[in-house]
Amino acid sequence: MTRLHTTLDADAPAFTEAAAAMTARLDELAAEHAKALAGGGAKYVERHHARGKLTARERVELLLDPDSPFLELSPLAAWGTDFAVGASVVTGIGAVEGVECVIVANDPTVKGGTSNPWTLKKILRANQIAFENRLPVISLVESGGADLPTQKEIFIPGGRMFRDLTRLSAAGIPTIALVFGNSTAGGAYVPGMSDHIVMIRERSKVFLAGPPLVKMATGEESDDESLGGAEMHARTSGLGDYLADDETDAIRIGRRIVARLNWRKQGPAPAPVVEPAHDPRELLGIVGADLRIPFDPREVIARFVDGSDFDEFKPLYGSSLVTGWADIYGYPVGILANARGVLFSEEAQKATQFIQLANRANTPLLFLHNTTGYMVGKAYEEGGMIKHGSMMINAVSNSTVPHISLLIGASYGAGHYGMCGRAYDPRFLFAWPSSKSAVMGGTQLAGVLSIVSRAAAEARGQQVDEAAAPQPCTATRCHKR
C-alpha cells in the first residue's frame, strides 16, 4: 500500500478562506436546487395532490429501494432561461430491486409536464448514459406532449428520444414505462416503444390525438377512456402489459418487473471498500477562490480514493500532471490530475502512455481538471508541443475504457480536450462550484482582444491608450491554449 500523506493545515487562514468561499458557492447552488425541488410551486403541487396524484419526486422515491442513494442528473437544466429550473423532468440513477436503473420522470406540476428544448436535452443525455453504461430505463410518464410555442426547436430532438428507446431495446437494455396520466401525441410513443408498459385504471390515457382533434379530423365522437384509457389498452389494443389499480400499485408492479429482468452487472465484483484515511470534508478548503493559486491534486485524491492508497506513475517526469492507480468504492481506476495548470510536452507524453496502459488493463479513467491549456512559445513550438498535445488528444479520443471527468478548477482551451472534456464524451462529467471552463481564461482573453484591437487601431492611424491596455505576459504569467 502506498498511502498518500497530507500537509494540509485545516486551521490555516488559506484553508479557512477557501472553505468559506466554497461553502458560499454551495449555498448558491442549493438555492437553485430548491427551485427544481419545488416543481411548479406550492399551488400546482397542492392541486396535483388534490387529484390524488403523487409528484414526480414522490414517485421516484417510492420506486427506489428504501434508503438507497439517488444520483440526480442535470438537476439545474434550463437554469438562466425562460423555462423552469429542472426543465420539467427528473432524471437520475438509482437502485430498484438492487438493480441500478436510469429514471426519467415527467413533472406534471410544471406546465403539465410538457417537453421544452431543455427537457429533451436532459432526457437524451439520460438515455445516452443508460446506453453507454447498460442501465435499464424506467420512464414515469405523465406529459402533455410538446411545448407548442417552442415546437420548431423540439421537433427534431423529440424524434431522437423515441429512436433512443428503440436502440436501447435493440441493444438488449430493458425499457419500462409506468403511465400515470396523459401521454398524448408524440408522448404516446414513450410507452409504445418501451418493452414493459404499466397503466393505471381510470388514470392512464395514451393516444396519438385526443377526442377534440379526432372529431375535427374524422368527425368521430369519442371520450378519453374509450379512445386511450388503460382498460382499452389492456383489453383491446394490447399496448398495456399490466393494469394497476392506483399509482402505488403501478410502482409495485414496476419494481416486480425489474426484479424479474435477471439483470446483473458484468465483470468481476468490486474489492472491499476502505474509507479514505483523510477526512473528505476537508475537500472544501483545498481549492481556493482564486484559481490562479496552485494546489496539490494529491490532497484531493487522498480524500476520496479507498484507503488514500495511490500508486503514482512517473512521479518524477512531467510533474505538472499527476497520474496513478487507485480504487474507488472497490473499483480500480486510473487517475490523471493537473498539478500546476499548464501542460508541457512531458505531461502530454506521460498522459498518452498512461492512457494506453489503462486500456491494456481495461481500467476506467478519472480526469481531474485544473488546466489553462498547453504551453505556448517559440521554444515549446520547436520542442514539438503541437505533436505531443495531439498525441494526448488522440489517446483520449481512441481510448475504449470508461472515462469520467471532474472539473475542480480551471479547464481551458485544448487542455480541456486533452483532459477528456465534454466534446470527448466522458461517461459522466461533474463540476465543482469552483470550476470554470472556456476557450481561454478571462485575463488571457482580455489581453488577446487588446492586442488585436491595438493592431486594428494602428492600421487605421488611431492612437492607443497604453495605460488602459492590459499588460502582456511575463515569464511567470503566460497565455496558454
Secondary structure, DSSP 4 states (H G I P E B T S, - for coil): --BPP----TTSHHHHHHHHHHHHHHHHHHHHHHHHHTTT-HHHHHHHHHTT---HHHHHHHHSPTT--EEEESTTTTTTSSSPTTTTEEEEEEEETTEEEEEEEE-TTTGGG-B-HHHHHHHHHHHHHHHHHT--EEEEEEE--B-GGGHHHHHHHHHHHHHHHHHHHHTT--EEEEEEEEEEGGGGHHHHTSSEEEEETTT-EEESS-HHHHHHHH-----HHHHHBHHHIIIII---SEEESSHHHHHHHHHHHHHTS-----SPPPPPP---SS-GGGGGGTS-SSTTS---HHHHHTTTSGGGB-EEESTTSSTTEEEEEEEETTEEEEEEEESSSEE-HHHHHHHHHHHHHHHHTT--EEEEEEE-EE--SHHHHHTTHHHHHHHHHHHHHH--S-EEEEEEEEEEHHHHHHTT-GGG--SEEEE-TT-EEESS-HHHHHHHHHHHHHHHHHHTT----TTTSPPPPBTTB----
